[in-house]
Amino acid sequence: MKISVTKTEIDRLVTDLLALPISKGDLKKEAEKLLSGLELDQKVLKDFKADAGEVVLLYGGSGKCSASRIALFGVGEAKTLDDWRKGALSIASRAVELKVAKLAVDFSSIDRLAAESAQSVETLADTFVAGLFAGSYRFDRLKSGKLDKKKPSEKKTELSGIVLRVEDALLVETESGVVSGKIVGSCQKMARDLVNLPGNYLQAEDIAKAASESGKKYGYQVTVFHKKEIESLGMGGLLAVNKGSFSPPTFTILDYKPEGKPKAVIALVGKGVTFDSGGISIKPSENMGEMKSDMAGAATVLGVVEAAARLSLPLHIIGLVPATDNMPDGKAQNPGDVITTYSGITVEVGNTDAEGRLILADALTYASEKYKPDVIIDLATLTGACIVALGYSVAGLFSNNDKLADEIFQAGLQTGEKVWRMPLWDLYDEQIKSDVADLSNTGGRGAGSVTAAKFLEKFIKEHKNWAHIDIAGPSFTPKGGGKVNGGTGFGVAMLVELLKKWS
């Protein structure tokens, strides 16, 4: 999708749909003047409230604008980035529904609205463009189109071009925001595509291939360890989960190094379970198909590393992705088995459906030992318990460092990808003790997301700057849960914002 910035006057723009952002404060003062200038019926303002995300479509008007349709989209009080994000999502989604090819957005008042929201013009443009990508996203690559009742001559229309109209003095600042927003938006899209691919289209080897292609295109190194190499490393957690699979595991390392001395070394670890049946401890059949999303952490890590490389951030960022599916084959691990992880710590497998923490355990220890990073952050669709605690919109945050936890929390507020910190008290250690091994991979029914985090904490080699983000809820919108179901790309924008702050 091409997004550009122009100073061309509105009446000279060639577009299928002209969109005008309206705040509640501007509704009476500016909207009437604007509509009068376009010779449009002002009666529509009686029903339009300018709520964030509200869209009203207008037809007709004078020849002063080439667009046959004009849309007013609300940005609420325009006091927060969430208001702008909702506005962008709604107008992009509406443009897709209308099969619009070219969309123009009048940003003439962006400097005033930026001042009212205490944000820079660049930040508003960045947020708005990333929102346009999210709102226009549709996953239809697996549809043949053979059931569509269309004439052979009818062609599918896609939103291919968006132009933001600004005043000349704001052109450079707006363009800078657009560049950043396009990178974050496209990396989120890449992550969403990976999550939405079903298990028969995406296995561990495919995740490794996606990482390799990204690294080759954007100039960072990708190393893929295959099964024999994983065996030689002694990654018993990853190998145990993979025992029931027909497809081999991979352990992929994405290594982005900036020019010059990096300001910090950051390790990002993402859970890459391409399909989770639960293994021998098999899941209920209802909605099991959604378990294709169990590699959302891996997809987020790929998206963040690619974005960092494209933004040329002055940080050394290592992405680590252990990947496999979890299947109930005759060779699969059994409940009660004892495995030895890469760290040497032994684990009693209380439940084969608690597999994510087993593969993350190996990757966390490897990250800590091999790279000595300043920060370790892992992301995983780890527990249904986190959804029970926080719902589908908020991720659970666990950290052994107060400063790091607050920085992640603030980045989440800035990007709309919200997290909430949960406890990591030592009293929860009792729940993951085993009678026959060092640890059990289950901690019982109570505090399931907390005991999972406590389990992971044992594998960071006592690193003092670690965070675990349980994205089980917000990483995937269940069927019927929204206009567009499936992967959300949650975590990409938040972590990119965090990395930019550290830059």
C-alpha positions as CSV (number, residue, x, y, z in Angstrom):
1,M,0.0,0.0,0.0
2,K,1.5,3.3,-1.1
3,I,1.1,6.2,1.4
4,S,2.4,9.7,0.5
5,V,2.2,13.3,1.7
6,T,1.2,16.2,-0.4
7,K,0.6,20.0,-0.1
8,T,-1.7,20.0,-3.1
9,E,-5.0,21.8,-2.4
10,I,-8.0,19.6,-1.7
11,D,-9.9,20.8,-4.8
12,R,-7.0,19.5,-7.0
13,L,-6.7,16.1,-5.4
14,V,-7.7,13.1,-7.6
15,T,-9.3,10.6,-5.2
16,D,-12.2,8.2,-4.8
17,L,-12.8,9.1,-1.2
18,L,-11.9,12.3,0.7
19,A,-11.8,11.9,4.4
20,L,-11.9,14.7,6.9
21,P,-11.0,14.2,10.6
22,I,-13.4,16.0,12.9
23,S,-12.9,16.4,16.7
24,K,-15.8,17.1,19.1
25,G,-14.4,20.5,19.7
26,D,-14.3,21.3,16.0
27,L,-17.7,19.9,15.3
28,K,-19.6,23.2,15.5
29,K,-16.8,25.7,14.9
30,E,-15.0,24.2,11.9
31,A,-17.2,21.5,10.4
32,E,-19.9,23.9,9.2
33,K,-17.4,26.2,7.6
34,L,-15.7,23.1,5.9
35,L,-19.0,21.7,4.6
36,S,-20.1,25.1,3.4
37,G,-16.9,25.4,1.4
38,L,-17.5,22.1,-0.2
39,E,-21.2,22.9,-0.7
40,L,-22.4,19.9,1.2
41,D,-25.6,19.6,3.2
42,Q,-24.9,20.6,6.8
43,K,-27.9,18.7,8.1
44,V,-25.7,15.6,8.5
45,L,-24.0,17.3,11.5
46,K,-27.2,16.8,13.5
47,D,-26.5,13.1,13.6
48,F,-22.7,13.1,13.6
49,K,-21.2,13.2,17.1
50,A,-17.5,13.0,16.2
51,D,-17.0,10.1,18.5
52,A,-13.6,8.4,18.0
53,G,-14.1,5.9,15.2
54,E,-17.4,7.2,14.0
55,V,-17.7,7.6,10.2
56,V,-20.4,9.4,8.2
57,L,-20.5,9.2,4.4
58,L,-21.6,12.2,2.2
59,Y,-22.4,12.3,-1.5
60,G,-22.7,15.1,-3.9
61,G,-21.3,18.6,-3.4
62,S,-19.7,21.0,-5.8
63,G,-17.1,20.5,-8.4
64,K,-14.5,21.9,-6.0
65,C,-13.5,18.3,-5.1
66,S,-13.0,15.4,-7.5
67,A,-14.1,12.8,-4.9
68,S,-17.6,11.5,-5.5
69,R,-17.7,10.6,-1.8
70,I,-16.6,12.5,1.3
71,A,-16.4,11.0,4.7
72,L,-16.2,12.7,8.1
73,F,-14.5,10.5,10.7
74,G,-14.5,11.3,14.3
75,V,-11.4,11.5,16.5
76,G,-13.3,12.2,19.7
77,E,-11.8,14.8,21.9
78,A,-8.5,14.4,20.0
79,K,-6.7,14.3,23.3
80,T,-5.1,10.9,23.1
81,L,-3.4,8.8,20.5
82,D,-6.1,6.2,21.0
83,D,-8.6,8.7,19.6
84,W,-6.5,9.0,16.4
85,R,-5.9,5.3,16.3
86,K,-9.6,4.6,16.3
87,G,-10.2,7.2,13.7
88,A,-7.6,5.7,11.4
89,L,-8.9,2.2,11.9
90,S,-12.5,3.2,11.1
91,I,-11.8,5.2,8.0
92,A,-9.4,2.6,6.5
93,S,-11.9,-0.2,7.2
94,R,-14.7,1.8,5.6
95,A,-12.6,2.5,2.6
96,V,-12.0,-1.2,2.1
97,E,-15.7,-2.0,2.5
98,L,-16.5,0.6,-0.2
99,K,-13.8,-0.9,-2.4
100,V,-12.0,2.4,-2.7
101,A,-8.7,2.4,-4.6
102,K,-7.5,5.9,-3.7
103,L,-8.1,7.6,-0.3
104,A,-7.2,11.2,0.5
105,V,-7.1,12.5,4.1
106,D,-7.2,16.2,4.8
107,F,-4.6,16.8,7.5
108,S,-4.6,20.6,7.2
109,S,-5.3,21.0,10.9
110,I,-2.9,18.4,12.1
111,D,-0.6,21.0,13.8
112,R,-3.5,22.4,15.9
113,L,-4.8,19.0,16.8
114,A,-1.3,17.9,17.7
115,A,-1.0,20.8,20.1
116,E,-4.3,20.0,21.7
117,S,-3.3,16.4,22.2
118,A,0.2,17.4,23.5
119,Q,1.8,15.3,20.8
120,S,4.1,16.1,17.9
121,V,2.9,16.2,14.3
122,E,5.3,13.4,13.6
123,T,3.8,11.2,16.3
124,L,0.2,11.8,15.1
125,A,1.2,10.9,11.6
126,D,3.0,7.8,12.8
127,T,0.0,6.7,14.8
128,F,-2.5,7.5,12.1
129,V,-0.6,5.6,9.3
130,A,0.0,2.5,11.5
131,G,-3.8,2.7,12.2
132,L,-4.5,2.8,8.5
133,F,-2.5,-0.4,8.0
134,A,-4.4,-2.1,10.8
135,G,-7.8,-0.9,9.6
136,S,-7.3,-1.9,6.0
137,Y,-5.9,-5.4,6.9
138,R,-7.7,-8.4,5.5
139,F,-6.4,-12.0,5.3
140,D,-7.8,-13.5,2.1
141,R,-4.7,-15.1,0.4
142,L,-6.2,-18.6,0.8
143,K,-9.6,-17.7,-0.8
144,S,-10.0,-18.9,-4.4
145,G,-12.8,-16.5,-5.2
146,K,-14.7,-19.3,-7.0
147,L,-17.8,-18.9,-4.8
148,D,-18.0,-15.1,-5.4
149,K,-21.0,-14.2,-7.5
150,K,-19.2,-11.8,-9.8
151,K,-19.1,-11.4,-13.5
152,P,-15.8,-12.5,-15.1
153,S,-15.2,-8.8,-16.1
154,E,-15.5,-7.6,-12.5
155,K,-12.1,-7.0,-10.9
156,K,-11.4,-6.9,-7.2
157,T,-10.7,-3.3,-6.0
158,E,-8.1,-2.9,-3.2
159,L,-7.1,0.2,-1.3
160,S,-3.7,0.8,-3.0
161,G,-3.0,4.5,-2.5
162,I,-3.4,6.9,0.4
163,V,-2.4,10.5,0.4
164,L,-2.3,12.8,3.4
165,R,-2.8,16.5,2.6
166,V,-0.9,18.9,4.9
167,E,0.3,22.5,4.8
168,D,3.7,23.2,3.3
169,A,5.3,24.0,6.6
170,L,4.4,20.6,8.0
171,L,5.4,18.5,5.0
172,V,8.8,17.2,6.3
173,E,7.6,16.4,9.9
174,T,4.5,14.6,8.5
175,E,6.6,12.6,6.0
176,S,8.9,11.5,8.8
177,G,5.9,10.2,10.8
178,V,4.5,8.5,7.7
179,V,7.8,6.6,7.2
180,S,7.9,5.3,10.7
181,G,4.2,4.4,10.7
182,K,4.5,2.5,7.4
183,I,7.3,0.4,8.8
184,V,5.5,-0.5,12.0
185,G,2.2,-1.0,10.1
186,S,3.8,-3.3,7.5
187,C,5.7,-5.3,10.2
188,Q,2.4,-5.8,12.1
189,K,0.9,-7.0,8.9
190,M,3.7,-9.5,8.4
191,A,3.1,-10.8,11.9
192,R,-0.6,-11.0,11.4
193,D,-0.2,-13.0,8.1
194,L,2.0,-15.5,9.9
195,V,-0.4,-16.0,12.7
196,N,-3.3,-16.4,10.4
197,L,-1.7,-19.1,8.3
198,P,-3.1,-22.5,9.3
199,G,-0.8,-25.4,10.5
200,N,-0.7,-27.0,7.1
201,Y,0.7,-23.9,5.6
202,L,3.1,-22.9,8.5
203,Q,5.5,-25.2,10.2
204,A,8.7,-24.5,12.1
205,E,10.7,-24.6,8.8
206,D,8.4,-21.9,7.4
207,I,9.0,-19.6,10.3
208,A,12.7,-20.0,9.8
209,K,12.2,-19.3,6.1
210,A,10.2,-16.1,6.8
211,A,13.0,-14.9,9.1
212,S,15.7,-15.7,6.5
213,E,13.9,-13.8,3.8
214,S,13.4,-10.8,6.0
215,G,17.0,-10.8,7.1
216,K,18.2,-11.0,3.5
217,K,15.9,-8.2,2.4
218,Y,16.7,-5.8,5.3
219,G,20.3,-6.6,6.1
220,Y,20.5,-8.5,9.3
221,Q,21.9,-12.0,9.9
222,V,19.6,-15.0,10.4
223,T,20.9,-18.4,11.7
224,V,18.7,-21.5,11.7
225,F,19.5,-24.5,13.8
226,H,17.8,-27.7,12.5
227,K,17.0,-30.9,14.5
228,K,20.5,-32.4,14.5
229,E,22.0,-29.1,15.7
230,I,19.2,-28.7,18.3
231,E,20.1,-32.2,19.6
232,S,23.7,-31.4,19.8
233,L,22.9,-28.3,21.8
234,G,20.9,-30.4,24.2
235,M,17.7,-28.4,24.0
236,G,15.6,-31.0,25.7
237,G,12.5,-28.8,26.1
238,L,12.2,-28.1,22.4
239,L,13.0,-31.7,21.5
240,A,10.5,-33.1,24.0
241,V,7.6,-31.0,22.6
242,N,8.5,-32.0,19.0
243,K,8.6,-35.8,19.7
244,G,5.0,-36.3,18.5
245,S,5.4,-34.2,15.3
246,F,6.0,-35.3,11.7
247,S,7.7,-32.0,11.1
248,P,11.2,-31.2,12.6
249,P,11.8,-28.3,15.0
250,T,13.9,-25.2,14.3
251,F,15.6,-22.7,16.5
252,T,16.0,-19.4,14.6
253,I,18.2,-16.5,15.6
254,L,17.7,-13.1,14.1
255,D,20.7,-10.9,14.8
256,Y,20.5,-7.2,13.9
257,K,23.6,-5.1,14.6
258,P,23.6,-1.3,13.9
259,E,26.5,0.6,12.5
260,G,28.9,1.7,15.2
261,K,28.8,0.7,18.9
262,P,25.2,-0.2,20.0
263,K,23.7,1.6,22.9
264,A,22.4,-1.7,24.4
265,V,22.0,-5.4,23.6
266,I,18.4,-6.6,23.7
267,A,17.3,-10.2,23.5
268,L,13.7,-10.9,22.3
269,V,12.4,-14.5,22.7
270,G,9.2,-15.6,21.0
271,K,7.2,-18.8,21.4
272,G,6.8,-20.5,18.1
273,V,4.3,-23.4,18.5
274,T,2.8,-23.5,15.0
275,F,-0.2,-25.6,16.1
276,D,-1.0,-26.7,19.6
277,S,-3.2,-29.7,20.0
278,G,-2.2,-30.1,23.6
279,G,-0.3,-33.3,22.8
280,I,-1.3,-36.3,24.8
281,S,-3.1,-34.0,27.2
282,I,-5.2,-33.1,24.2
283,K,-7.3,-29.9,24.2
284,P,-11.1,-29.9,23.7
285,S,-12.1,-30.0,20.0
286,E,-14.2,-26.8,20.2
287,N,-12.2,-23.9,18.6
288,M,-9.0,-25.9,18.5
289,G,-8.4,-24.5,15.1
290,E,-7.5,-21.2,16.7
291,M,-4.4,-22.9,18.1
292,K,-2.7,-22.0,14.8
293,S,-2.1,-18.7,16.7
294,D,0.2,-20.3,19.3
295,M,3.2,-18.9,17.5
296,A,2.1,-15.3,17.8
297,G,5.1,-14.6,20.1
298,A,7.4,-15.7,17.4
299,A,5.6,-13.6,14.8
300,T,5.9,-10.5,17.0
301,V,9.7,-11.1,17.4
302,L,10.1,-11.3,13.6
303,G,8.1,-8.1,13.2
304,V,10.1,-6.2,15.8
305,V,13.5,-7.2,14.6
306,E,12.6,-6.4,11.0
307,A,11.2,-3.0,12.1
308,A,14.4,-2.2,14.1
309,A,16.5,-3.0,11.1
310,R,14.4,-0.8,8.8
311,L,14.4,2.0,11.3
312,S,18.2,1.6,11.7
313,L,17.9,1.7,15.5
314,P,21.3,2.0,17.3
315,L,20.7,-1.2,19.3
316,H,22.0,-4.7,19.0
317,I,18.8,-6.8,18.9
318,I,18.7,-10.6,18.9
319,G,15.5,-12.4,18.2
320,L,15.3,-16.1,19.3
321,V,12.5,-18.3,18.1
322,P,12.2,-22.0,19.1
323,A,9.6,-23.5,16.9
324,T,7.6,-26.8,16.6
325,D,4.1,-28.0,16.7
326,N,2.6,-30.0,19.6
327,M,1.0,-33.2,18.5
328,P,-0.3,-36.5,20.1
329,D,1.6,-39.1,18.2
330,G,2.7,-42.5,19.6
331,K,6.2,-41.1,20.1
332,A,5.0,-38.0,21.8
333,Q,6.1,-37.1,25.4
334,N,3.8,-38.4,28.1
335,P,2.5,-36.7,31.3
336,G,4.9,-37.8,34.0
337,D,8.0,-37.8,31.7
338,V,11.1,-36.1,33.0
339,I,13.2,-34.1,30.6
340,T,16.5,-32.3,30.8
341,T,16.5,-28.8,29.4
342,Y,19.4,-26.9,27.8
343,S,20.2,-25.3,31.2
344,G,20.6,-28.8,32.8
345,I,17.5,-28.2,34.9
346,T,15.2,-31.3,34.9
347,V,11.5,-30.9,34.5
348,E,8.6,-33.2,35.2
349,V,6.0,-32.9,32.5
350,G,2.8,-32.7,34.5
351,N,0.8,-31.7,31.4
352,T,1.9,-31.9,27.8
353,D,-0.3,-28.9,27.0
354,A,2.0,-26.7,29.1
355,E,4.5,-27.0,26.2
356,G,5.3,-23.3,25.5
357,R,7.3,-22.9,28.7
358,L,9.4,-25.9,27.8
359,I,10.6,-24.5,24.5
360,L,11.0,-21.0,25.9
361,A,13.1,-22.4,28.8
362,D,15.8,-23.5,26.3
363,A,15.7,-20.3,24.4
364,L,15.9,-18.1,27.5
365,T,18.9,-19.9,28.8
366,Y,20.6,-19.8,25.4
367,A,19.9,-16.0,25.1
368,S,21.4,-15.3,28.6
369,E,24.5,-17.5,28.1
370,K,25.4,-16.7,24.5
371,Y,24.7,-13.0,24.3
372,K,24.9,-11.5,27.8
373,P,22.1,-9.1,26.9
374,D,21.3,-6.0,28.9
375,V,17.6,-6.8,28.6
376,I,15.7,-10.1,27.9
377,I,12.0,-9.9,27.0
378,D,9.9,-12.9,26.0
379,L,6.5,-13.0,24.4
380,A,4.2,-16.0,24.4
381,T,0.6,-17.1,24.1
382,L,1.3,-18.9,27.2
383,T,-1.8,-19.4,29.4
384,G,-5.6,-19.3,29.1
385,A,-5.4,-18.2,32.8
386,C,-4.1,-14.8,31.6
387,I,-7.3,-14.4,29.5
388,V,-9.4,-15.2,32.5
389,A,-7.5,-12.6,34.5
390,L,-7.3,-9.8,32.0
391,G,-9.6,-10.6,29.1
392,Y,-8.8,-10.4,25.4
393,S,-7.6,-6.8,25.2
394,V,-4.8,-6.7,27.7
395,A,-1.6,-8.7,28.0
396,G,-0.1,-9.9,31.3
397,L,3.3,-8.4,32.2
398,F,5.7,-10.1,34.6
399,S,9.1,-8.7,35.4
400,N,11.9,-8.8,38.0
401,N,12.8,-5.2,37.3
402,D,10.5,-2.3,38.2
403,K,12.0,0.2,35.8
404,L,11.7,-2.2,32.9
405,A,8.2,-3.1,33.8
406,D,7.2,0.6,33.9
407,E,8.9,1.3,30.5
408,I,7.0,-1.5,28.9
409,F,3.7,-0.4,30.5
410,Q,4.2,3.2,29.2
411,A,5.1,2.0,25.7
412,G,1.9,0.0,25.8
413,L,-0.1,3.1,26.7
414,Q,1.5,5.1,23.9
415,T,0.8,2.5,21.2
416,G,-2.6,1.2,22.4
417,E,-1.2,-2.3,23.1
418,K,-1.9,-2.3,26.8
419,V,-0.2,-4.6,29.4
420,W,-0.9,-5.0,33.1
421,R,1.8,-6.1,35.6
422,M,1.2,-9.3,37.6
423,P,3.1,-10.5,40.7
424,L,6.2,-12.7,40.7
425,W,6.4,-13.4,44.4
426,D,8.5,-16.3,45.6
427,L,5.5,-17.8,47.4
428,Y,4.4,-19.1,44.0
429,D,7.5,-21.3,43.8
430,E,5.9,-23.9,45.9
431,Q,3.4,-24.6,43.1
432,I,6.0,-25.7,40.6
433,K,8.0,-28.0,42.8
434,S,8.3,-31.6,41.7
435,D,8.9,-34.8,43.8
436,V,11.0,-36.4,41.1
437,A,12.7,-33.5,39.2
438,D,13.9,-30.0,39.8
439,L,10.6,-28.5,38.5
440,S,7.1,-29.3,37.3
441,N,5.8,-27.6,34.2
442,T,2.4,-27.1,35.8
443,G,1.5,-25.3,39.0
444,G,-2.1,-26.4,39.5
445,R,-5.3,-24.6,38.8
446,G,-4.7,-21.4,40.8
447,A,-2.6,-18.5,39.5
448,G,-1.8,-20.3,36.2
449,S,-0.3,-17.4,34.4
450,V,1.8,-16.5,37.5
451,T,3.2,-20.0,38.0
452,A,4.0,-20.2,34.2
453,A,6.0,-17.0,34.6
454,K,7.8,-18.3,37.7
455,F,8.7,-21.4,35.7
456,L,10.4,-19.2,33.0
457,E,12.2,-17.2,35.6
458,K,14.2,-20.3,36.6
459,F,15.8,-20.3,33.1
460,I,17.2,-16.7,32.8
461,K,20.4,-17.5,34.7
462,E,19.4,-14.9,37.4
463,H,19.3,-12.1,34.9
464,K,18.3,-8.9,36.6
465,N,16.5,-7.2,33.7
466,W,13.9,-9.7,32.3
467,A,10.3,-9.4,31.4
468,H,7.7,-12.0,30.3
469,I,4.6,-10.8,28.4
470,D,1.7,-13.3,28.1
471,I,-0.1,-12.3,25.0
472,A,-2.6,-15.1,24.9
473,G,-5.6,-12.8,24.9
474,P,-4.8,-9.8,22.7
475,S,-2.7,-11.7,20.0
476,F,-5.8,-13.3,18.4
477,T,-9.4,-12.1,17.9
478,P,-11.7,-15.1,18.1
479,K,-14.3,-15.6,15.4
480,G,-17.1,-13.1,15.9
481,G,-15.0,-11.0,18.2
482,G,-14.5,-8.2,15.8
483,K,-14.9,-7.0,12.2
484,V,-11.6,-8.7,11.3
485,N,-10.9,-12.0,13.2
486,G,-7.6,-13.6,13.6
487,G,-4.0,-12.4,14.4
488,T,-3.6,-8.8,15.6
489,G,0.2,-8.4,15.5
490,F,0.0,-7.4,19.2
491,G,3.4,-6.4,20.7
492,V,5.1,-5.1,17.5
493,A,4.2,-1.5,18.0
494,M,4.7,-1.6,21.7
495,L,8.2,-3.1,21.5
496,V,9.3,-0.9,18.6
497,E,8.2,2.1,20.7
498,L,10.2,0.8,23.7
499,L,13.3,0.3,21.5
500,K,13.0,3.8,20.0
501,K,12.9,5.2,23.6
502,W,16.1,3.3,24.4
503,S,17.7,4.7,21.2
